[in-house]
Structures are given as structure tokens and as C-alpha cells.
Amino acid sequence: MGLGLCVLGCGSFAAVFARSMAALSDEVDLYFASRDLGRAREYASRFNGLAAFGSYEAAVADPRVEAVYVCTPHHLHREHASLAFRVGKHALVEKPIAGTLADAVAMIREAEAAGVTLMVAENYRFLPPVREAKLLIEQGRVGQVRLLQLHEQYPFQPGGWRSRKDLNGGGVLIDGGIHKLSAVAFLAGQPTEIYAREILPAHAGLEAEDGAVVITRDNDGVVGLINHSWSVVPPNPHSWVSISGSEASLYFEPGRPWLRITDAHSEATAHLDDYGNGLVPMVREFLDSIRAGRPPAMTGADGLADLALVLAAYKSMETGLPVNLP
């Protein structure tokens, strides 16, 4: 028997998640919950779920469910994670951890009081090339990191709650750009200054930005440059990361199983595990942290720090000025 994990919310990304969990079928027993019981049953049928629930309350009350994966709209993350915490069950919560810093802090405290694991589902940190880049940086292979550039233009038309600022918490930056900010913090350390500007929109009818450019800087002077937008044209590649150091540079395209390292004398390509979206190693870390009784590699505090970066970037957009972070 694997860990009983119930997916709360049966939207489009829940399907991506559930499909990826086929690789962990010996370690995870999937359940599905939705306010629409028919939809939960459909997902259970499609993805080999053991049961379906028509309410989140019923899901967390079932003794077979030991943990939940919160995949509901951002503004509901605290409410739905709290359901699990109240009955002593673990939670893997989609990014951002919550819509507000206050909700994020409350979630962390609730999990600690209940003695359960709270992990943020920041799958970008578990992409094989991101993990390899982290290892190479720690080994000193690139020398002093100087500049991280993260670029994504993805042809996506947000709909439903993602098109509403009050439910999403913003636009593309909090929805997808948070991955890039999290990667900067993971690879080079927490930024202490951030500056952001919205770019001209490509989609009509949105309440928030569909493109942004963000510049970060940390206490060591390392600069991050992020360009992230929902576009109408599919460029190739649509996403790439470049890390420049004093001794070498790294380049990879998220979702692809390789990383290129170049120095003054040579160029080499590392071929990596093909976990394109990072979900399998992310969930495996969630399981391992529960079994070992240790904090996960992406804690609630990490999620809180990522959310603080996003909200500071929005403040910079509003004021037109850089924002300093503690």
C-alpha cells in the first residue's frame, strides 16, 4: 500500500499531476475530490483513483486519505490545507502557497501545531537541469555566479479564475513567474532588491498583467533577469535559463533532460533523468520527508519567501521603483 494522497480540485493541472503519478503507482494511492462529484469520479476513472469525493471535507475525513494535494485556486489554498491540518493530515500545496502573506504564515503555524508536513509544490526546483545547476554551482564549477537569466514566452490564454485578479492574486507573475523567482532564490540566494515592470498586454479581457520583466539583486551582487509572459505566438524554445559565472556558464531549457556547461576551453552537455515537469521527484521528496519525519526540501517557509518576492514585484510595478526586501 502506498501513501493515500487525495487531489483536492479536479482542474486541468490536476490532470497533469495525476498523469505523472503513474510513475509512483507503487508509492502513492490516489483519490480525487471536487465540489462536483461527477468530475471527481471522472478523474478517478481516468487516473486509477481508488475513490472519489464530492466534498473536500469528506475527503480529509476518510481514514484512507493520509495527505492531500491542494490544487484549487490560489485564494482557497489556506482554507483547503487547513481542512487537512485540523484532522492531522499532511498537505502538498500548489504554488503560490497562498494568496496573501497572512494566509501563508497561518498555514505554516497550523501545520506546525498539528505536527504534520506542509510542502509547497514548487516543481521547478525539482527539474533535473535545475538540480544539476545547483550541484555545479555548489561544487564551484561556474566560479562566482554573476547573472541568471530566465526567459519564458508561453502561448496561453488564461480563463476562469486565472483571468480574475482577486482569485489569482495577480496575473502571469504570480501564476507562472513565481517559478522563476523561486529558481533564482534556490540557485543564487534570496534576493534583497527587486524591480519589475509590466509589458504591454497581448490578451484582451484580463484583469492583471500577462507579461512582466523582473530584475533582482542579492547582497552578493548577483543579478537575476526574468522575462515571463503569456504570448500569442509559440516561440522555439519558449523557455530557457542561462547562468553566467566567473569561470563558466550554464544553459538549459526547462522540461528537457540536459544541461550545457561552457568555459573558456570546452563545452560539454550533461544528460539527465527525463522527469520533464519535475512532479515525480517533487512528490517523492514529499513522501520521503513524511516517512523520515524531517522537513521537506520545499518548506512552507520557502513558499512564504517566494510569495513575498512576487508581492514585492507587484509593489514595484505599482510604484515604478525598486523594492528592498529583508
DRENVOLO-215973 format. One line per 3 residues: number of its first residue (from 0); their letters; for each residue x, y, z of N, C-alpha, C. Coordinates in steps of 0.02 Angstrom, whole numbers, plus 50000, padded with zeros to 5 digits. Example, Ala and Ser with C-alpha at 12.3 -4.5 7.8 and 13.67 -1.06 7.14 Angstrom:
2
0> as> 50660 49716 50390 50615 49775 50390 50660 49835 50390 | 50642 49888 50354 50684 49947 50357 50645 50002 50394
//
This chain:
326
0> mgl> 50042 49940 50000 50000 50000 50000 50044 50063 50000 | 50026 50110 49957 50062 50173 49956 50028 50224 50002 | 50055 50283 50003 50025 50337 50042 49959 50357 50009
3> glc> 49907 50363 50049 49842 50385 50024 49843 50460 50013 | 49845 50481 49949 49850 50552 49931 49789 50572 49892 | 49752 50620 49918 49692 50644 49884 49704 50710 49849
6> vlg> 49689 50714 49786 49694 50776 49747 49631 50817 49760 | 49641 50876 49789 49584 50921 49802 49580 50970 49744 | 49528 50966 49705 49519 51008 49646 49536 50970 49583
9> cgs> 49488 50964 49539 49498 50925 49477 49498 50970 49416 | 49546 51016 49414 49555 51059 49357 49606 51031 49308 | 49628 51074 49262 49672 51050 49208 49740 51028 49235
12> faa> 49768 51065 49282 49835 51045 49306 49830 50983 49350 | 49774 50973 49384 49765 50911 49423 49771 50850 49377 | 49750 50857 49315 49756 50802 49267 49829 50790 49250
15> vfa> 49868 50843 49241 49940 50837 49228 49974 50801 49287 | 49956 50823 49347 49984 50793 49408 49967 50719 49411 | 49904 50703 49403 49881 50634 49409 49914 50589 49357
18> rsm> 49921 50614 49297 49954 50575 49244 50026 50559 49263 | 50060 50608 49292 50130 50598 49313 50135 50546 49369 | 50084 50541 49411 50087 50496 49468 50084 50423 49449
21> aal> 50072 50408 49385 50075 50338 49363 50144 50308 49375 | 50196 50351 49374 50264 50328 49386 50275 50310 49460 | 50230 50331 49503 50236 50317 49575 50178 50274 49600
24> sde> 50150 50234 49556 50091 50195 49575 50104 50147 49632 | 50166 50125 49642 50182 50081 49698 50191 50118 49764 | 50196 50185 49759 50209 50225 49819 50152 50271 49838
27> vdl> 50106 50284 49791 50051 50330 49803 49986 50298 49782 | 49937 50300 49828 49868 50280 49812 49828 50344 49802 | 49804 50355 49742 49770 50418 49726 49696 50416 49740
30> yfa> 49671 50473 49766 49600 50486 49774 49586 50555 49744 | 49524 50568 49729 49506 50632 49698 49445 50662 49732 | 49447 50728 49742 49391 50764 49772 49377 50827 49733
33> srd> 49313 50841 49726 49290 50901 49691 49223 50921 49719 | 49205 50985 49713 49137 51005 49731 49086 50974 49684 | 49110 50949 49627 49069 50914 49578 49087 50840 49581
36> lgr> 49044 50800 49613 49060 50729 49623 49070 50694 49556 | 49031 50713 49506 49039 50681 49441 49108 50692 49412 | 49135 50751 49422 49202 50766 49397 49254 50726 49436
39> are> 49247 50721 49501 49293 50681 49541 49291 50608 49519 | 49232 50582 49505 49226 50513 49482 49259 50504 49414 | 49251 50553 49371 49283 50550 49305 49359 50546 49311
42> yas> 49387 50588 49355 49459 50588 49365 49482 50522 49396 | 49444 50496 49443 49462 50432 49474 49462 50377 49422 | 49415 50379 49376 49411 50329 49323 49470 50336 49274
45> rfn> 49487 50398 49256 49540 50410 49207 49609 50395 49235 | 49619 50407 49300 49686 50404 49328 49694 50352 49383 | 49653 50300 49381 49659 50243 49427 49653 50264 49501
48> gla> 49609 50311 49514 49595 50330 49582 49556 50276 49619 | 49568 50270 49684 49535 50219 49724 49465 50240 49746 | 49452 50305 49748 49386 50330 49768 49380 50403 49747
51> afg> 49318 50427 49746 49304 50497 49730 49259 50525 49784 | 49267 50591 49796 49229 50625 49848 49197 50687 49818 | 49136 50703 49842 49101 50761 49818 49111 50822 49862
54> sye> 49154 50816 49912 49171 50874 49953 49241 50864 49981 | 49275 50918 49994 49342 50913 50023 49340 50891 50095 | 49286 50909 50129 49278 50888 50199 49272 50812 50203
57> aav> 49234 50782 50157 49227 50709 50158 49293 50675 50141 | 49332 50706 50097 49396 50677 50078 49444 50673 50137 | 49452 50729 50174 49501 50728 50229 49476 50686 50287
60> adp> 49410 50674 50291 49383 50633 50346 49392 50558 50334 | 49405 50539 50272 49412 50468 50256 49479 50442 50283 | 49477 50387 50321 49539 50361 50351 49591 50337 50300
63> rve> 49569 50323 50239 49616 50301 50188 49659 50358 50162 | 49635 50419 50170 49672 50478 50146 49719 50502 50201 | 49784 50499 50187 49835 50518 50235 49864 50588 50221
66> avy> 49855 50611 50160 49882 50676 50140 49841 50702 50082 | 49846 50768 50071 49809 50799 50016 49858 50838 49972 | 49839 50843 49909 49873 50886 49861 49823 50941 49844
69> vct> 49837 51002 49867 49791 51058 49859 49803 51090 49791 | 49756 51080 49746 49762 51105 49677 49700 51146 49659 | 49681 51189 49706 49624 51233 49697 49648 51304 49684
72> phh> 49604 51352 49668 49626 51421 49655 49665 51450 49714 | 49710 51495 49698 49758 51521 49746 49726 51547 49810 | 49671 51583 49803 49641 51614 49862 49609 51564 49909
75> lhr> 49603 51500 49888 49573 51449 49930 49624 51401 49961 | 49688 51412 49949 49739 51365 49973 49737 51358 50049 | 49733 51415 50085 49733 51409 50157 49672 51370 50182
78> eha> 49614 51388 50157 49552 51355 50179 49557 51279 50170 | 49582 51258 50112 49581 51186 50097 49638 51149 50131 | 49696 51180 50138 49750 51148 50176 49731 51142 50249
81> sla> 49696 51192 50275 49677 51191 50346 49630 51133 50362 | 49589 51114 50313 49545 51056 50323 49587 50994 50340 | 49642 50986 50305 49686 50929 50318 49722 50935 50384
84> frv> 49748 50995 50398 49785 51005 50460 49742 50991 50522 | 49679 51009 50519 49635 51001 50577 49625 50928 50595 | 49633 50883 50547 49624 50812 50562 49691 50775 50558
87> gkh> 49746 50813 50564 49812 50782 50570 49839 50751 50506 | 49823 50782 50449 49847 50754 50386 49893 50802 50350 | 49939 50775 50311 49991 50813 50278 49962 50848 50216
90> alv> 49998 50900 50193 49974 50937 50135 50031 50957 50089 | 50023 50942 50026 50065 50967 49972 50024 51020 49937 | 50045 51082 49940 50004 51139 49917 50035 51170 49855
93> ekp> 49994 51177 49803 50019 51209 49742 50045 51279 49756 | 50091 51300 49713 50116 51369 49719 50064 51416 49688 | 50061 51479 49710 50093 51505 49770 50063 51473 49832
96> iag> 50099 51472 49887 50074 51441 49947 50005 51467 49966 | 49993 51532 49954 49929 51563 49970 49924 51629 49931 | 49868 51661 49938 49859 51725 49904 49887 51784 49942
99> tla> 49896 51776 50008 49922 51831 50049 49975 51805 50097 | 50018 51850 50120 50069 51830 50168 50037 51807 50234 | 49983 51840 50254 49950 51821 50316 49923 51750 50313
102> dav> 49893 51731 50257 49869 51663 50249 49926 51613 50249 | 49982 51631 50217 50040 51586 50215 50068 51574 50285 | 50075 51628 50324 50100 51621 50392 50053 51578 50434
105> ami> 49988 51589 50426 49939 51550 50463 49944 51475 50445 | 49953 51460 50382 49960 51390 50361 50021 51357 50392 | 50076 51393 50393 50137 51365 50422 50126 51350 50496
108> rea> 50095 51397 50531 50083 51387 50603 50034 51330 50616 | 49983 51324 50574 49934 51270 50582 49966 51202 50572 | 50010 51196 50522 50044 51133 50509 50090 51115 50566
111> eaa> 50126 51165 50592 50171 51152 50648 50132 51130 50710 | 50076 51163 50723 50036 51145 50782 50008 51075 50776 | 49992 51055 50715 49964 50988 50704 50017 50934 50699
114> gvt> 50080 50954 50693 50135 50906 50687 50135 50869 50621 | 50113 50903 50568 50110 50871 50502 50155 50908 50453 | 50166 50878 50395 50208 50906 50343 50169 50953 50298
117> lmv> 50197 51013 50289 50173 51060 50238 50229 51069 50188 | 50216 51051 50127 50265 51061 50073 50231 51100 50017 | 50268 51147 49988 50243 51185 49931 50263 51150 49867
120> aen> 50216 51142 49822 50227 51105 49760 50262 51148 49708 | 50322 51170 49724 50363 51209 49677 50404 51161 49635 | 50373 51134 49583 50405 51081 49544 50467 51106 49506
123> yrf> 50472 51172 49494 50529 51198 49457 50595 51182 49492 | 50594 51183 49558 50656 51167 49596 50676 51094 49589 | 50631 51052 49564 50645 50981 49557 50657 50960 49485
126> lpp> 50659 51008 49439 50677 50992 49370 50749 50967 49369 | 50764 50912 49334 50832 50886 49334 50885 50937 49315 | 50876 50981 49264 50930 51029 49250 50937 51082 49305
129> vre> 50884 51099 49340 50890 51146 49395 50930 51114 49452 | 50916 51051 49467 50954 51017 49519 51028 51009 49500 | 51040 50995 49436 51109 50989 49412 51145 51056 49416
132> akl> 51110 51110 49397 51140 51177 49401 51158 51193 49473 | 51113 51177 49520 51126 51189 49591 51189 51152 49613 | 51196 51089 49592 51254 51049 49611 51318 51079 49583
135> lie> 51318 51099 49519 51377 51127 49488 51397 51193 49521 | 51348 51233 49539 51363 51297 49574 51394 51283 49642 | 51366 51235 49680 51392 51219 49746 51462 51189 49742
138> qgr> 51477 51154 49688 51543 51125 49678 51594 51177 49655 | 51571 51238 49640 51617 51290 49618 51634 51286 49544 | 51596 51246 49507 51613 51235 49436 51605 51298 49394
141> vgq> 51559 51342 49413 51548 51403 49374 51584 51463 49404 | 51619 51453 49460 51650 51509 49494 51598 51551 49530 | 51609 51615 49533 51560 51660 49564 51502 51672 49516
144> vrl> 51443 51654 49537 51384 51669 49496 51376 51744 49489 | 51364 51768 49428 51358 51840 49415 51288 51859 49392 | 51259 51817 49348 51196 51835 49316 51156 51773 49300
147> lql> 51092 51774 49320 51045 51722 49300 50992 51753 49254 | 50982 51724 49196 50930 51747 49150 50879 51691 49140 | 50816 51707 49151 50762 51658 49144 50709 51688 49099
150> heq> 50696 51653 49045 50652 51680 48993 50597 51630 48977 | 50536 51653 48975 50480 51610 48953 50427 51652 48918 | 50408 51631 48859 50350 51658 48823 50308 51598 48804
153> ypf> 50251 51591 48836 50211 51531 48825 50142 51550 48798 | 50121 51519 48744 50055 51537 48714 49998 51508 48755 | 49973 51548 48801 49922 51525 48849 49869 51579 48855
156> qpg> 49806 51559 48851 49750 51605 48861 49716 51588 48927 | 49731 51626 48980 49701 51609 49045 49625 51620 49044 | 49591 51575 49077 49518 51581 49083 49496 51566 49153
159> gwr> 49432 51572 49166 49406 51557 49233 49438 51600 49286 | 49454 51568 49343 49482 51605 49399 49550 51635 49383 | 49588 51606 49337 49653 51633 49320 49649 51701 49285
162> srk> 49592 51717 49258 49584 51782 49225 49560 51836 49272 | 49548 51817 49336 49523 51865 49386 49577 51881 49437 | 49592 51945 49443 49646 51966 49488 49632 51948 49560
165> dln> 49570 51952 49582 49554 51939 49652 49562 51866 49670 | 49552 51821 49622 49557 51750 49636 49628 51723 49622 | 49660 51749 49570 49727 51726 49552 49780 51761 49595
168> ggg> 49764 51821 49619 49813 51860 49656 49855 51905 49613 | 49841 51905 49549 49879 51945 49500 49872 51912 49433 | 49924 51914 49392 49922 51885 49326 49977 51833 49317
171> vli> 50014 51839 49262 50063 51789 49245 50119 51783 49297 | 50135 51837 49332 50191 51836 49378 50178 51790 49437 | 50119 51794 49467 50105 51751 49525 50086 51681 49502
174> dgg> 50063 51674 49440 50041 51609 49416 50099 51568 49389 | 50143 51598 49350 50199 51561 49321 50266 51591 49336 | 50269 51658 49340 50333 51691 49353 50361 51674 49421
177> ihk> 50319 51652 49467 50343 51633 49533 50393 51575 49529 | 50386 51532 49478 50435 51478 49468 50505 51507 49458 | 50508 51561 49419 50573 51590 49402 50603 51625 49463
180> lsa> 50562 51660 49502 50587 51692 49562 50611 51640 49613 | 50575 51585 49617 50595 51531 49662 50661 51501 49640 | 50671 51494 49575 50733 51466 49549 50792 51512 49563
183> vaf> 50782 51577 49556 50836 51625 49572 50857 51617 49645 | 50807 51615 49690 50822 51607 49761 50857 51541 49775 | 50836 51489 49743 50864 51422 49753 50936 51418 49728
186> lag> 50949 51446 49670 51014 51439 49638 51066 51489 49661 | 51044 51549 49680 51093 51602 49695 51083 51636 49762 | 51031 51618 49798 51018 51651 49863 50961 51700 49858
189> qpt> 50933 51715 49916 50873 51757 49919 50887 51829 49897 | 50851 51854 49848 50860 51924 49828 50843 51972 49884 | 50877 52029 49884 50863 52080 49934 50836 52144 49901
192> eiy> 50835 52145 49835 50807 52203 49798 50773 52177 49736 | 50716 52206 49719 50678 52184 49660 50647 52244 49625 | 50649 52241 49559 50619 52293 49517 50580 52259 49462
195> are> 50519 52280 49449 50477 52247 49399 50438 52297 49358 | 50427 52279 49295 50386 52320 49251 50341 52274 49210 | 50278 52294 49204 50231 52259 49162 50244 52276 49089
198> ilp> 50238 52226 49045 50244 52240 48974 50175 52247 48943 | 50171 52276 48884 50107 52287 48851 50070 52221 48843 | 50004 52220 48855 49966 52157 48853 49957 52129 48783
201> aha> 49952 52063 48780 49938 52028 48716 49867 52000 48715 | 49836 51994 48774 49770 51965 48779 49720 52017 48804 | 49662 52017 48775 49609 52063 48797 49568 52031 48853
204> gle> 49541 52073 48896 49494 52049 48947 49525 52025 49011 | 49591 52029 49020 49621 52008 49082 49621 52065 49132 | 49617 52049 49196 49617 52100 49248 49687 52115 49274
207> aed> 49737 52077 49253 49805 52086 49278 49854 52075 49221 | 49918 52079 49236 49971 52077 49185 49975 52009 49152 | 49990 52009 49087 50005 51946 49053 50078 51943 49031
210> gav> 50118 51991 49055 50189 51990 49041 50226 52037 49088 | 50285 52017 49110 50324 52059 49156 50398 52045 49147 | 50437 52098 49160 50510 52091 49164 50530 52109 49235
213> vit> 50571 52066 49265 50590 52075 49335 50666 52071 49341 | 50694 52117 49380 50766 52116 49395 50774 52109 49470 | 50815 52061 49490 50829 52051 49561 50903 52060 49575
216> rdn> 50919 52074 49637 50989 52079 49658 50994 52056 49730 | 51047 52018 49747 51055 51997 49816 51114 52032 49849 | 51127 52015 49910 51180 52050 49948 51250 52040 49919
219> dgv> 51259 51986 49880 51323 51973 49849 51329 52007 49781 | 51277 52041 49759 51278 52075 49695 51256 52032 49637 | 51233 51970 49649 51210 51927 49595 51144 51954 49568
222> vgl> 51140 51961 49503 51081 51989 49470 51041 51934 49436 | 50975 51937 49444 50930 51893 49408 50888 51935 49360 | 50878 51910 49300 50839 51944 49250 50786 51896 49224
225> inh> 50723 51912 49236 50668 51868 49219 50622 51903 49168 | 50608 51868 49114 50560 51891 49063 50509 51836 49056 | 50448 51848 49080 50397 51795 49079 50331 51824 49053
228> sws> 50303 51791 49003 50240 51816 48977 50198 51760 48948 | 50132 51772 48949 50086 51732 48909 50084 51764 48840 | 50103 51728 48790 50107 51757 48723 50053 51727 48678
231> vvp> 50050 51752 48617 50003 51726 48567 50039 51686 48513 | 50106 51692 48511 50145 51656 48461 50192 51608 48497 | 50195 51545 48476 50239 51497 48510 50311 51499 48486
234> pnp> 50354 51538 48520 50425 51540 48501 50459 51473 48518 | 50515 51460 48488 50551 51398 48498 50625 51413 48512 | 50652 51397 48571 50616 51368 48627 50576 51421 48665
237> hsw> 50521 51400 48696 50481 51450 48731 50510 51467 48800 | 50556 51425 48825 50582 51437 48892 50655 51417 48894 | 50697 51459 48925 50768 51442 48933 50796 51478 48994
240> vsi> 50851 51451 49019 50886 51478 49078 50960 51480 49062 | 50991 51537 49077 51063 51545 49069 51092 51571 49134 | 51147 51540 49156 51180 51559 49218 51253 51575 49201
243> sgs> 51272 51637 49212 51340 51659 49196 51381 51665 49260 | 51441 51634 49259 51486 51638 49315 51553 51663 49295 | 51597 51672 49343 51664 51698 49328 51709 51646 49295
246> eas> 51689 51580 49300 51730 51527 49271 51695 51490 49214 | 51629 51489 49214 51592 51451 49164 51520 51475 49162 | 51485 51453 49111 51413 51469 49105 51373 51405 49095
249> lyf> 51311 51407 49115 51265 51351 49109 51205 51373 49066 | 51178 51325 49028 51119 51340 48988 51076 51277 48987 | 51010 51286 48997 50963 51231 48989 50895 51258 48971
252> epg> 50853 51212 48948 50784 51228 48931 50739 51185 48976 | 50703 51216 49023 50662 51178 49070 50616 51130 49033 | 50612 51069 49060 50571 51018 49029 50611 50971 48985
255> rpw> 50675 50988 48972 50717 50945 48930 50775 50917 48972 | 50793 50854 48960 50839 50818 49006 50913 50828 48991 | 50934 50889 48988 51005 50903 48977 51023 50972 49003
258> lri> 51088 50982 49012 51115 51047 49033 51182 51055 48999 | 51195 51114 48971 51258 51127 48937 51302 51172 48981 | 51365 51153 48989 51412 51193 49027 51470 51213 48981
261> tda> 51485 51277 48981 51536 51304 48936 51586 51345 48977 | 51651 51333 48966 51702 51376 48996 51748 51400 48941 | 51804 51429 48959 51849 51460 48910 51880 51409 48863
264> hse> 51879 51345 48882 51916 51295 48843 51873 51240 48813 | 51812 51232 48838 51773 51175 48815 51698 51186 48825 | 51660 51142 48793 51587 51141 48803 51566 51068 48810
267> ata> 51525 51055 48860 51502 50987 48873 51427 50988 48889 | 51394 50932 48874 51323 50926 48889 51312 50868 48937 | 51279 50882 48992 51261 50831 49040 51191 50805 49023
270> hld> 51184 50739 49016 51120 50708 49001 51089 50683 49066 | 51027 50702 49079 50996 50694 49145 50934 50651 49142 | 50907 50635 49200 50844 50597 49203 50789 50637 49168
273> dyg> 50745 50601 49136 50693 50634 49096 50628 50641 49135 | 50631 50681 49189 50571 50700 49226 50553 50771 49206 | 50522 50777 49147 50514 50842 49116 50483 50895 49159
276> ngl> 50429 50879 49195 50395 50931 49234 50415 50931 49308 | 50459 50886 49328 50483 50886 49397 50435 50859 49448 | 50375 50837 49428 50324 50817 49476 50342 50752 49512
279> vpm> 50372 50705 49477 50388 50641 49508 50440 50650 49564 | 50498 50681 49550 50545 50691 49606 50518 50736 49661 | 50473 50783 49643 50443 50826 49694 50400 50786 49742
282> vre> 50357 50743 49715 50313 50703 49758 50353 50650 49796 | 50405 50624 49765 50448 50576 49800 50480 50610 49861 | 50500 50673 49854 50528 50710 49911 50475 50719 49965
285> fld> 50413 50734 49946 50358 50740 49993 50350 50675 50032 | 50349 50619 49997 50341 50554 50030 50400 50540 50077 | 50461 50551 50053 50520 50537 50093 50522 50579 50157
288> sir> 50501 50643 50151 50503 50686 50210 50453 50663 50262 | 50395 50638 50240 50345 50613 50287 50371 50550 50321 | 50399 50504 50282 50424 50441 50310 50481 50453 50360
291> agr> 50524 50501 50344 50583 50513 50386 50568 50562 50443 | 50509 50593 50442 50492 50642 50494 50536 50703 50493 | 50556 50725 50433 50600 50783 50426 50566 50835 50382
294> ppa> 50591 50898 50384 50562 50949 50340 50574 50932 50267 | 50528 50948 50223 50538 50936 50152 50586 50986 50122 | 50610 50972 50062 50657 51017 50029 50626 51083 50008
297> mtg> 50560 51085 50004 50525 51148 49988 50473 51159 50042 | 50493 51195 50095 50451 51203 50154 50399 51259 50144 | 50355 51264 50193 50309 51319 50194 50345 51386 50198
300> adg> 50401 51388 50236 50440 51450 50241 50470 51469 50173 | 50491 51419 50134 50516 51433 50067 50460 51462 50023 | 50401 51433 50029 50344 51458 49991 50325 51529 50011
303> lad> 50330 51543 50076 50317 51610 50101 50367 51660 50071 | 50431 51641 50069 50482 51685 50041 50470 51698 49967 | 50449 51646 49930 50433 51655 49858 50374 51702 49849
306> lal> 50323 51694 49890 50265 51738 49885 50284 51810 49901 | 50327 51820 49951 50350 51887 49968 50385 51920 49909 | 50424 51881 49870 50457 51908 49811 50407 51931 49759
309> vla> 50356 51889 49747 50305 51907 49698 50268 51970 49718 | 50248 51974 49781 50210 52032 49804 50253 52095 49803 | 50318 52087 49816 50364 52145 49811 50370 52167 49739
312> ayk> 50371 52120 49692 50374 52137 49621 50311 52176 49601 | 50254 52156 49626 50192 52193 49611 50195 52264 49640 | 50223 52270 49700 50230 52337 49729 50276 52380 49686
315> sme> 50329 52350 49660 50374 52387 49616 50338 52409 49552 | 50295 52365 49525 50256 52383 49465 50212 52444 49479 | 50182 52444 49538 50136 52498 49555 50172 52565 49566
318> tgl> 50230 52562 49596 50266 52624 49613 50316 52646 49560 | 50338 52598 49519 50390 52613 49471 50458 52617 49501 | 50466 52593 49563 50529 52598 49600 50551 52528 49623
321> pvn> 50616 52520 49634 50640 52458 49664 50612 52449 49735 | 50606 52387 49757 50582 52372 49823 50636 52331 49859 | 50653 52352 49920 50702 52316 49960 50667 52263 50002
324> lp> 50700 52206 50008 50673 52151 50046 50719 52135 50105 | 50692 52112 50161 50734 52094 50218 50776 52032 50202
//
